[in-house]
Amino acid sequence: MSNITQVVNTDKNLRTLKKGVHASDLDQLLSSTGPFTFFAPSDLAFEKLDHGMMIDLLEPQNRPKLADLLSNHIVNGQINYKDMKDGDTLTTVNGKQLTLQVKNGAVSIGNIPVTQREARISNGVMHLLDTVMQ
């Protein structure tokens, strides 16, 4: 069974995230025991950012900013989609608060829909987002 970093490395819809995870050294965290819940932004999510923002963040001098941005998407502990409840507040590994909304079985964080992902992961769970949380 793969860990979160290995899943990111092989998913063709997460190419930008793969670059970011490795450039920020978060691949080390996401390969560790965990468990983690990773709200993974898709390539589509990164395309919505201001033009050139991700290129700038991938520069070596901007790695702390990149790590902080991506850490907004990582929560300690495994939270499966079916266990997410309306009004739940999750704290990311960098201290940001995420409030879940559940309406008619659909989960979102703010106005960002959370897509359930069923991949079996050894060190947690991963859900997909179509928007980067800043």
SULHUFEN-V429172 format. One record per residue. N is the residue number from 1. OMEGA is omega in degrees with one decimal (999 if undefined). Layout:
# SULHUFEN-V429172
n->N omega->OMEGA
n->N omega->OMEGA
This chain:
# SULHUFEN-V429172
n->1 omega->-176.4
n->2 omega->171.7
n->3 omega->-175.5
n->4 omega->-179.5
n->5 omega->-179.9
n->6 omega->177.7
n->7 omega->178.1
n->8 omega->-178.2
n->9 omega->-172.8
n->10 omega->-177.7
n->11 omega->-176.9
n->12 omega->178.0
n->13 omega->-177.3
n->14 omega->-176.8
n->15 omega->-179.8
n->16 omega->177.7
n->17 omega->178.6
n->18 omega->178.5
n->19 omega->-177.8
n->20 omega->-179.1
n->21 omega->-179.2
n->22 omega->-179.7
n->23 omega->-177.2
n->24 omega->-176.1
n->25 omega->176.0
n->26 omega->176.1
n->27 omega->178.0
n->28 omega->179.1
n->29 omega->-174.3
n->30 omega->173.3
n->31 omega->-176.8
n->32 omega->-172.1
n->33 omega->-178.3
n->34 omega->5.9
n->35 omega->178.6
n->36 omega->166.1
n->37 omega->-176.4
n->38 omega->175.0
n->39 omega->-168.8
n->40 omega->175.6
n->41 omega->178.9
n->42 omega->175.2
n->43 omega->177.0
n->44 omega->179.2
n->45 omega->-179.1
n->46 omega->177.8
n->47 omega->-180.0
n->48 omega->179.3
n->49 omega->176.5
n->50 omega->-178.0
n->51 omega->177.5
n->52 omega->-176.4
n->53 omega->-177.2
n->54 omega->177.0
n->55 omega->179.2
n->56 omega->-178.9
n->57 omega->-179.6
n->58 omega->175.7
n->59 omega->-175.6
n->60 omega->-177.9
n->61 omega->-178.5
n->62 omega->-178.4
n->63 omega->177.5
n->64 omega->177.8
n->65 omega->178.8
n->66 omega->179.3
n->67 omega->179.7
n->68 omega->179.4
n->69 omega->-178.1
n->70 omega->178.1
n->71 omega->174.8
n->72 omega->-173.7
n->73 omega->-174.5
n->74 omega->178.8
n->75 omega->174.3
n->76 omega->-179.8
n->77 omega->-179.6
n->78 omega->178.9
n->79 omega->179.6
n->80 omega->-177.4
n->81 omega->-175.9
n->82 omega->-178.9
n->83 omega->-179.5
n->84 omega->-176.9
n->85 omega->178.3
n->86 omega->178.2
n->87 omega->176.9
n->88 omega->175.2
n->89 omega->178.5
n->90 omega->177.9
n->91 omega->-179.8
n->92 omega->-178.6
n->93 omega->176.2
n->94 omega->171.7
n->95 omega->178.5
n->96 omega->179.0
n->97 omega->175.5
n->98 omega->178.5
n->99 omega->-178.6
n->100 omega->170.6
n->101 omega->177.0
n->102 omega->177.9
n->103 omega->-179.9
n->104 omega->177.8
n->105 omega->179.4
n->106 omega->-177.7
n->107 omega->172.6
n->108 omega->173.4
n->109 omega->-170.1
n->110 omega->178.1
n->111 omega->-178.5
n->112 omega->178.7
n->113 omega->176.8
n->114 omega->179.3
n->115 omega->179.1
n->116 omega->177.1
n->117 omega->-172.6
n->118 omega->-178.5
n->119 omega->176.8
n->120 omega->-175.6
n->121 omega->-173.6
n->122 omega->-173.5
n->123 omega->176.2
n->124 omega->-176.9
n->125 omega->-179.6
n->126 omega->174.5
n->127 omega->-177.2
n->128 omega->175.4
n->129 omega->175.5
n->130 omega->179.4
n->131 omega->176.8
n->132 omega->177.0
n->133 omega->-176.7
n->134 omega->999
